[in-house]
Amino acid sequence: MNNSRLLVSITRLTFPFVILYGFYLILPGSPGPGGGFQSGAVLATGILLSYFADPNKHLSLRLLVVLVNLFFVGLTLLVFSHFVVRYNAAVYLFLINLFIGIMVGVGLTAILAIFLEEGR
């Protein structure tokens, strides 16, 4: 399948900004709108936009599932470590939102990658 040059050019131009905006949404955290899930959805959009621009790329489902599991374990350890070591609230919320954002982004990418693989 050959995509148009316009789609590929626009994707290459917007991809860094979409990923940057996804990480920017993590920063407000709890006090404002944004946070883990919203940033994860934007990060997944950026990754899938890049995938749709070049469908010959192969998304490794095994790697995506391993990454989701690793970030879930890291998030669980971070939550339980807060009972032992008291973090600053702002740092703690940032770390929680960071882990959730990356976990949701990779998870949504994995779900849609499974759908794409099943459709082939």
C-alpha positions, 0 to 999 in steps of 0.5 A: 500500500502506497500512501500519499506524500502529503500524508507522510509529510504532514505526519513527519511534521506533526509527530514531534508536536503531538508527542510533546503535547502528550508529555505536556499534558502530564505536567498539570497533573491533579490541580488542573485538567490533564494528567495520565489518561489524557496524555496517554491517549495523545501519545497513542494518537501520535504513535498510531499516526506515524504507523498509519503514515507508513503501514509497512512498519510492524508494531511488535505486540509482544514488546508493547505488552511487556512495556505495559506490564513493566509500567504497571509494576513500576506504578504499583511499586511507586504507590506502595513506596509512598507508604514508606517514603513520603514524597513531595506531593507535586513530585508524587503526582507528577510521577503517578501521571507520568507512569499512567500516561505512558502505560495508557499510551502504550496500552491503547497502541497495543489494543489498536495494533492487535485490531490491525493485525487481526484485520490483515 
